[in-house]
Amino acid sequence: MSPSTPSHRARPRKADDTYLRELGYEPVLTRRMGPFGNFAISFSVISVLSGCMTLYGFGLNTGGPSVMLWGWLVVGAMVMFIGAALAEVTSAYPTSGALYYQAEQLGGRKWGWYTGWLNLLGLLGAIAGIDYGAALFTGAFLNLQWGFEPTPGKIMVIFLCILAFHLALNLFGVRLVSILNSISVWWHLGGVTVIVGALTIVPSHHQSADFVFGEFVNNTGWSSPLYVAVLGLLLAQYTFCGYDASAHLSEETTNAQVSASRGIIHAIGWSWLAGFVLLTGLTFAIQDYAGTVGTATGVPPAQIFLDALGVAGAKALLLVVIVAQLCCGNAETAAASRMVFAFSRDGALPGSHLWRQVDHRTGTPRKAVLLSVVCAAVLALPSLYSPVAYAAITSINVIGITPAYAIPIFLRIKNRHRFRPGPWNLGSWGVAVGAIAVMWVVFVTVLFCLPQTRPDDALVSVKTFNYAPLALLAVLALAWAWWQKQGSSYEVPAQSVDRSASTYEDEVV
């Protein structure tokens, strides 16, 4: 029988579903995503054309070119340790709950509970950060095309429209999400090639290698170069977030124990390479550093395009970036909604009976998608009042999701006797790789709770306050309060939920 026939494809799916039942869950989501689709969702969420581009202006002020380039290499290496350790645990526990289910299995109920709330904060912060970044770039495009003034209020309206667009796309089911993610991979790789190629060939002037790899810039108000340099790592660390999407979509992926783990590793590796090429190409093409930082478009990469390629070229490349960012936000919405679904399936969220419902026609947790989008909109509201709020949103993503990555890795080390490796594992290197990953996570979590801009009058104001620690404390407080009320009935997997399986079309993307 041909490998492409439905019967052949059904066999690994049956094995996936059997193992999922062993983990305590009856399959209710549609398993229509193949290995490439699983890799594609994490690659799309990492999205170098989103993270690198939207925080490029932050990087220009916080350390400058040298911190952006060398920081990218260092952070990428550290994230590979995190990704490898997380991939090993994911291979053993391929569920939509991902991190919190892993933590619960290795450490107990409270570990799972708080990991889930941190993971949820990070995922919702990621939707807000990605889609707000897309709104900023859309505003820059409209500025070049029609003289649009990108005020905070207008950017917020664009942001809400983008959220609504991603809500609509994610209501159609995982097949459409997977197709869009597969397209997104080639769009990102092709987009980086086109952008760097144009910036290399067209401009007559380029910066020197000494400038690109050695120039340090400090416009933060802080006097310590070391402090400024480590703050500048936010650009890379924010970009390298979201690769747990492969784990969250594992219940919709064939051969999940291997495909999800490989999806994590391959997404990080290809993003590491593509991001370095992109940042290098952008920085070599800077024509006027001060003009780029203070651009009227509100988006420094747009000014680089404008100075190097002219108006027509700038608009064309901005469209390339905007489409990539829209793909990224769509993928992140899918990942976050699966986390909401899984956490609600185990009774951990207020109103869980609503958010765990699955549409029988599309096999999609549609109400979980809606909740994810609404929460992301709320997280971005401070951007109406504070110019540093966007950096805080990205910090929310980092300090929420990154500790959530580390908890199951830490528990895998601490309780290694409980851990039964899956088919994708690190062997004897597992403990060493995990230890490095956990130490890095502790470092960046503390770092991104610190103030990023020093106020002129030495007093914190609405315009300079870092909202990220406040969001973290609020979520931990909510998690604690809800534990007091609901924790006694929290069970992973929850046995009280109706898990009657549905029959779905036998397709794999």
C-alpha positions in Angstrom: 0.0 0.0 0.0 1.3 3.5 -0.8 2.7 5.5 2.1 0.3 8.3 1.1 -2.9 6.4 1.6 -5.2 7.2 4.5 -4.8 3.8 6.1 -1.1 4.2 6.3 -1.4 7.6 7.9 -4.0 6.3 10.4 -1.6 3.8 12.0 0.8 6.3 13.7 -2.2 8.3 14.7 -3.7 5.4 16.5 -0.4 4.9 18.4 -0.4 8.6 19.3 -4.0 8.4 20.6 -3.2 5.2 22.5 -0.3 6.9 24.3 -2.4 10.0 25.0 -4.9 7.7 26.7 -2.1 6.3 28.7 -1.3 9.8 29.9 -4.9 10.2 31.0 -6.6 12.0 28.1 -9.2 10.9 25.6 -8.3 12.4 22.2 -10.8 15.1 21.3 -8.7 17.5 19.1 -8.2 16.8 15.4 -4.8 15.2 14.6 -4.3 16.8 11.2 -0.8 18.3 11.6 2.3 16.5 10.2 6.0 16.9 11.4 6.6 19.9 9.1 3.5 21.6 10.3 4.5 21.1 13.9 8.0 22.6 13.2 6.3 25.4 11.2 4.2 26.7 14.1 7.2 27.1 16.4 9.3 28.7 13.6 6.4 31.0 12.9 5.9 32.0 16.5 9.7 32.7 17.0 9.5 34.8 13.8 12.7 36.7 13.3 10.8 39.1 11.1 8.6 39.9 14.1 10.9 39.9 17.2 14.1 41.2 15.6 12.2 43.9 13.7 9.8 45.2 16.4 12.6 45.5 19.0 15.3 46.7 16.7 14.8 50.3 17.9 15.1 49.1 21.5 18.3 47.5 20.6 19.7 50.6 18.9 19.3 52.5 22.2 20.2 49.7 24.6 23.7 48.7 23.7 23.6 49.3 20.0 24.9 47.2 17.2 27.5 45.2 19.1 25.0 44.1 21.8 22.4 43.1 19.2 24.8 41.0 17.1 26.9 39.3 19.9 23.9 39.1 22.1 22.0 37.3 19.4 24.7 34.6 19.2 25.0 34.2 23.0 21.2 34.1 23.7 20.7 31.7 20.7 23.2 29.3 22.2 21.6 29.4 25.6 18.2 28.9 24.1 19.4 25.8 22.3 20.1 24.4 25.8 16.6 25.3 27.0 15.1 23.9 23.8 17.0 20.6 23.9 16.0 20.0 27.6 12.4 21.0 26.9 12.3 18.8 23.8 13.4 15.8 25.9 10.6 16.3 28.4 8.0 17.0 25.6 8.9 13.6 24.0 7.8 11.9 27.3 4.7 14.0 27.7 3.2 15.2 24.4 0.0 16.9 25.5 -1.7 20.2 24.8 -1.0 21.2 28.4 2.7 20.8 27.7 4.7 22.6 30.4 2.2 22.5 33.2 1.3 18.8 32.6 5.1 18.0 32.5 5.6 19.9 35.8 2.7 18.1 37.4 3.9 14.7 36.4 7.4 15.3 37.6 6.8 17.5 40.7 3.1 17.4 41.8 -0.1 19.4 41.6 1.2 22.8 42.9 4.2 22.7 40.5 1.8 22.1 37.6 -0.6 24.8 38.7 1.9 27.7 39.0 3.7 26.5 35.8 0.5 26.7 33.9 -0.3 30.2 35.1 3.2 31.4 34.2 2.9 29.7 30.8 -0.4 31.3 30.2 0.9 34.8 31.1 3.8 34.4 28.7 1.6 33.1 25.8 -0.9 35.9 26.2 1.9 38.4 26.4 3.3 37.0 23.2 0.1 37.5 21.3 0.0 41.1 22.6 3.6 41.8 21.7 3.5 40.2 18.3 0.3 41.8 17.1 1.1 45.2 18.6 4.4 45.0 16.7 2.5 44.2 13.5 0.3 47.2 14.2 3.4 49.5 14.6 4.8 48.3 11.2 1.4 48.7 9.6 1.3 52.2 10.9 4.8 52.8 9.4 3.6 51.5 6.0 0.5 53.7 6.1 2.8 56.7 7.0 4.9 56.1 3.9 1.9 55.5 1.7 -0.6 58.1 2.8 1.1 60.3 5.4 -0.7 58.5 8.3 0.3 59.8 11.7 1.0 56.7 13.9 -0.4 58.0 17.2 -0.8 55.5 20.1 -4.6 55.7 19.7 -4.5 54.9 16.0 -1.9 52.1 16.5 -4.3 50.6 19.2 -7.1 50.5 16.6 -4.9 48.7 14.1 -3.8 46.3 16.8 -7.4 45.4 17.7 -8.2 44.9 14.0 -5.3 42.5 13.8 -6.4 40.6 16.9 -9.9 40.2 15.3 -8.3 38.9 12.1 -6.4 36.3 14.0 -9.5 35.4 16.0 -11.4 34.7 12.8 -8.6 32.6 11.2 -8.3 30.4 14.3 -12.0 29.6 14.4 -11.7 27.6 11.2 -9.7 24.8 12.7 -6.1 23.4 12.9 -6.0 22.5 9.2 -6.0 26.1 8.1 -3.6 27.1 10.9 -1.2 24.4 9.7 -1.4 25.4 6.1 -0.7 29.1 7.0 2.2 28.0 9.2 3.8 26.0 6.4 3.5 29.0 4.1 4.9 31.1 6.8 8.2 29.2 7.0 8.9 29.8 3.3 7.7 33.4 3.6 10.1 34.1 6.5 13.1 32.4 4.9 12.4 34.1 1.5 11.7 37.4 3.3 15.0 37.4 5.1 16.8 36.6 1.8 15.0 39.4 -0.1 15.5 42.0 2.7 19.2 41.3 3.3 19.8 40.9 -0.5 18.2 44.3 -1.2 20.1 46.0 1.6 23.4 44.5 0.4 23.1 45.2 -3.3 21.2 48.5 -3.6 22.8 51.1 -1.1 26.1 52.6 -2.2 27.1 53.1 1.4 27.4 50.5 4.2 28.6 50.7 7.7 32.0 49.1 8.5 32.4 45.8 10.2 34.0 47.6 13.2 30.7 49.6 13.6 28.4 46.6 13.1 30.2 44.3 15.5 31.9 46.8 17.9 29.7 50.0 18.2 28.2 50.4 21.7 25.4 52.9 22.2 23.7 53.8 25.5 20.6 56.0 25.3 18.9 54.5 28.4 20.1 57.0 31.0 21.9 54.3 33.0 25.7 54.8 33.5 26.7 51.2 33.7 27.7 49.7 30.3 27.4 46.2 31.7 23.8 46.8 32.9 22.9 48.3 29.6 24.5 45.5 27.7 22.5 42.8 29.5 19.3 44.8 29.1 20.0 44.8 25.4 19.6 41.0 25.4 15.9 41.5 25.6 15.7 41.7 21.8 17.1 38.2 21.3 15.5 36.6 24.3 12.1 38.0 23.3 12.5 36.7 19.8 13.5 33.2 21.0 10.2 32.7 22.8 7.2 30.6 21.8 8.9 27.3 20.6 6.7 25.5 23.2 4.0 25.9 20.5 5.2 22.6 19.1 4.4 21.0 22.4 1.0 22.7 22.7 0.0 21.4 19.3 1.3 17.8 20.0 -2.2 16.4 20.4 -2.9 17.6 16.9 0.4 16.2 15.5 1.2 12.7 14.1 4.1 10.8 15.6 3.9 13.5 18.4 6.6 12.1 20.7 9.3 12.7 18.0 7.7 15.4 15.8 7.1 17.9 18.6 10.6 17.5 20.0 12.2 17.9 16.6 9.9 20.8 15.9 11.3 22.7 18.9 15.0 22.1 18.0 14.7 22.8 14.3 12.7 26.0 14.9 15.3 27.4 17.3 18.2 26.4 15.0 16.8 27.8 11.8 15.7 31.0 13.6 19.1 31.4 15.1 20.7 31.4 11.7 18.1 33.5 9.9 18.0 36.1 12.7 21.7 36.6 12.7 21.7 37.2 8.9 18.8 39.6 9.2 20.3 41.7 12.0 23.7 41.8 10.3 22.1 42.9 7.0 20.0 45.6 8.7 22.9 47.1 10.7 25.3 47.2 7.8 22.6 49.2 5.9 22.1 52.0 8.5 22.7 55.3 6.7 22.0 57.7 9.6 22.0 56.3 13.1 20.4 59.3 14.8 17.8 59.6 12.1 17.0 55.9 12.3 16.5 56.1 16.1 14.3 59.2 15.9 12.3 58.2 12.7 8.9 59.8 12.1 7.6 56.4 11.0 7.9 55.1 14.6 9.7 52.0 13.3 13.5 52.2 12.9 13.8 49.3 10.3 11.3 51.3 8.1 13.7 54.2 8.2 16.6 51.9 7.2 14.6 50.7 4.3 13.6 54.3 3.3 17.2 55.6 3.5 18.7 52.7 1.7 16.1 51.8 -0.9 13.8 54.8 -1.3 10.1 55.0 -0.7 9.0 52.3 -3.1 11.6 49.8 -1.9 10.8 50.6 1.8 7.0 50.0 1.3 7.7 46.7 -0.5 9.9 45.4 2.3 7.5 46.6 5.0 4.8 44.5 3.4 7.1 41.5 3.5 7.6 42.1 7.2 4.0 42.8 8.0 2.8 39.5 6.4 5.4 37.6 8.4 4.3 39.2 11.6 0.6 38.4 10.8 1.6 34.8 10.3 3.5 34.9 13.6 0.6 36.3 15.6 -1.8 33.7 14.0 0.5 30.9 15.1 0.8 32.3 18.6 -2.9 32.6 18.9 -3.3 28.9 18.1 -0.7 27.9 20.7 -2.1 30.1 23.4 -5.6 28.9 22.8 -4.5 25.3 23.2 -2.9 26.1 26.5 -6.2 27.7 27.6 -8.1 24.7 26.4 -5.8 22.2 28.2 -5.6 24.2 31.5 -9.4 24.5 31.5 -9.8 20.8 30.6 -8.1 20.1 34.0 -10.3 22.7 35.8 -7.6 25.3 36.5 -9.2 28.5 35.1 -12.2 30.5 36.2 -15.0 29.4 33.9 -13.2 26.3 32.8 -16.4 24.7 31.6 -16.6 27.3 28.8 -13.0 27.4 27.7 -12.5 23.6 27.4 -15.4 23.2 24.9 -14.4 21.9 21.5 -16.3 22.6 18.3 -17.4 19.3 16.9 -17.3 20.6 13.3 -13.8 22.1 13.3 -12.2 20.2 16.2 -11.1 23.6 17.6 -11.5 25.1 21.1 -13.2 28.2 19.8 -14.1 29.9 23.1 -10.5 29.4 24.3 -9.4 31.2 21.1 -11.7 34.1 22.0 -10.5 34.3 25.6 -6.8 34.4 24.4 -7.5 37.3 22.1 -9.4 39.3 24.6 -6.7 38.9 27.3 -4.0 39.9 24.8 -6.0 43.1 24.1 -6.1 44.0 27.8 -2.4 43.5 28.2 -1.6 46.0 25.5 -3.8 48.8 26.9 -1.0 50.5 28.8 0.6 51.3 25.4 -2.0 54.1 25.1 -0.3 55.9 27.9 3.3 54.9 28.1 6.0 54.9 25.4 7.9 52.1 27.2 4.9 49.9 27.6 5.7 47.9 24.5 9.1 46.8 25.9 7.2 45.9 29.1 4.8 43.8 27.0 7.7 41.9 25.5 9.2 41.5 29.0 5.9 40.0 30.2 6.3 37.4 27.5 9.8 36.6 28.6 9.4 36.6 32.3 6.2 34.6 32.1 7.0 31.9 29.6 10.8 31.5 30.2 10.4 30.4 33.9 7.6 28.1 32.7 10.2 26.4 30.4 12.6 25.9 33.2 10.3 24.4 35.8 9.7 21.0 34.1 13.4 21.0 33.2 14.4 21.6 36.8 11.9 18.9 38.0 13.3 16.5 35.5 16.7 17.0 37.1 15.5 17.0 40.7 13.2 14.0 40.3 15.2 12.2 37.6 14.1 8.8 39.0 10.5 9.6 38.0 11.4 10.6 34.5 10.9 8.0 31.8 12.5 9.3 28.6 10.6 9.3 25.3 12.0 8.3 22.0 13.7 11.7 21.6 16.1 12.1 24.5 19.5 13.5 25.5 20.8 10.3 27.1 23.5 10.9 29.7 23.7 14.6 28.7 20.2 15.4 29.9 21.1 16.6 33.4 24.0 18.8 32.3 22.0 20.4 29.5 19.1 21.0 31.8 21.2 22.6 34.5 22.7 25.1 32.1 19.1 25.9 30.8 17.8 26.5 34.3 20.6 28.8 35.3 20.1 30.9 32.2 16.4 31.2 32.8 17.0 32.4 36.4 19.3 35.1 35.0 17.0 36.4 32.3 13.9 36.4 34.6 15.6 38.6 37.2 17.1 40.8 34.4 13.8 41.6 32.7 12.1 42.6 36.0 14.6 45.4 36.3 13.9 49.0 35.1 14.9 49.5 31.5 15.0 53.3 31.3 16.3 55.7 33.9 13.9 58.6 34.4 15.5 62.0 34.2 14.2 63.1 37.6 15.1 59.9 39.3 11.4 59.3 40.0 9.4 56.5 38.4 6.5 57.8 36.3 3.7 56.3 34.2 6.0 56.8 31.1 9.0 55.0 32.6 7.5 52.3 34.8 8.3 48.7 33.8 4.9 47.0 33.9 6.3 43.4 33.5 6.9 42.7 37.2 3.5 44.0 38.0 1.9 41.7 35.5 3.9 38.8 36.9 2.9 39.5 40.5 -0.8 40.0 39.4 -0.9 36.6 37.7 0.9 34.8 40.6 -1.6 36.5 43.0 -4.5 35.3 40.9 -3.0 31.8 40.7 -2.7 31.8 44.5 -6.2 33.1 45.1 -7.7 30.6 42.7 -5.8 27.8 44.2 -7.3 28.6 47.6 -10.8 28.4 46.1 -10.4 25.7 43.4 -7.1 23.9 44.0 -8.8 21.1 45.9 -10.7 20.0 42.8 -7.8 20.6 40.4 -6.7 17.2 39.0 -4.3 16.3 36.2 -5.8 14.8 34.2 -9.2 15.8 35.4 -11.5 12.7 35.5 -14.7 14.7 35.8 -14.5 16.2 32.3 -16.5 14.5 29.5 -13.9 13.2 27.1 -16.1 11.5 24.5 -14.1 11.3 21.3 -15.4 12.8 18.1 -14.7 11.5 14.6 -12.8 13.9 12.3 -11.8 13.8 8.7 -8.7 11.6 8.1 -6.2 14.3 6.9 -2.7 15.3 7.7 -1.2 18.6 6.6 
